[in-house]
Amino acid sequence: MLEVKNLSVSYFSDDQVIKAVDAVSFKVETGSILGIVGESGSGKSTIAQAIMRLIAPPGKITGGEIIFDGQDLLELAEKEMIGVRGARISMIFQDPFTSLNPVITLGEQIAEAIRLHQGLNNQDAWAAAVRMLEAVHIKQAAKRARDYPHQFSGGMRQRAMIAMALSCRPEILIADEPTTALDATIQAEIIRLLKEVQAEFNLSVIYITHNFGIIKAFCRDVIVIEKGRVAEAGPVDQLLTRPQSPYTQRLLNALKILSERNHG
């Protein structure tokens, strides 16, 4: 489905070059869930932005390939990439409030994406948008579709973002720390929802987080990113029980300490 080969991303300033991602490689199989875990600043979100071709200056993709459906996305013209971004590969961001337009209703924002990528008329696109809000369990979807982002709670806004990401039936969904700003109960609800829609739509999912607890609950395979490089990769069960990298061990120890505090 997707293969990232030796991906490198750097940020340039007048006096220095910061290598944010350094020769990272991994594969995402059809219908699988891959976790990317690492501390803040490790480069994991930069990997997601590179796949979507959203690296902005002073950042630049400096090497590698991103092979999707037999094509290297890095070789596509921007016009061709627009046909992939949002339609075949979608992304959910950490903070839905900054990703949503505050002066346009949620239904219209979803319908706009559907019109753009599927060519439906206004009426059919609106009906499809309402169906997507229903699919992510937003009650009274037809009514709520006419509401604005500020009228939704944080958890409901994230559900709406998932609806928007799924509206064009993508093959790959990238979730970039989508539950970080939510409390633990709402986090669990969103993870359950993502599991449900992953199975229903047979999605390939890349889930980015600093939380190994979420990786354990949601992902089959995981890559651990340390300072822009792959520290370790493999099935989640294997990494949880027999971590090979000292960095992975530190992350797991931090999770254990946090769990003991919460239950102590």
Secondary structure, DSSP 8 states (H G I E B T S, - for coil): -EEEEEEEEEEE-SS-EEEEEEEEEEEE-TT-EEEEE--TTSSHHHHHHHHTT---TTEEEEEEEEEETTEEGGGS-HHHHHHHBTTTEEEE-S-HHHHS-TTS-HHHHHHHHHHHHH---HHHHHHHHHHHHHHTT-TTHHHHTTS-GGGS-HHHHHHHHHHHHHTT--SEEEEESTTTTS-HHHHHHHHHHHHHHHHHHT-EEEEEES-HHHHHHH-SEEEEEETTEEEEEEEHHHHHHS--SHHHHHHHHHHHHHHHHHH-
